[in-house]
């Protein structure tokens, strides 16, 4: 859910998310590598994550957790066929390209694979380090999941 021009965040946590994602969207507009690979969101989210389509059936999802000082960057699968193919046959190849183990989760109709990172940030600011971690890992994740992944 993005904040439209006539809707504003209501809770303190929504305001913190809105501020974080507004800063992230502004920061990514200036990042040439990011702008070439992803469409920058026009409105900031009031939830803990934003997603970016990279072609069916993949979506890159970037999220934050203010309480755990945690960033998550992952791939959301829109269908289980794609998830099963990546998990069962290409998991080790994908993880070796990322040089990182992912947390793979299969649900009834969808799946996801996430990596978690720690960063020094809080609800009140100093988010540039978190933005850099997200951008770097979103670019790596996109490359790992779109380069030679066979569905």
Secondary structure, DSSP 8 states (H G I E B T S, - for coil): -B--TT----SHHHHHHHHHHHHHHHHHHT-HHHHHHS---SS-BSSSEEEEE-STTEEEEEEEETTTTEEEEEEEESSHHHHHHHHHHSHHHHHHHHTS--EEEE-SS-EEEEEEEE-S-BTTB--HHHHHHHHHHHHHHHHHHHSS---
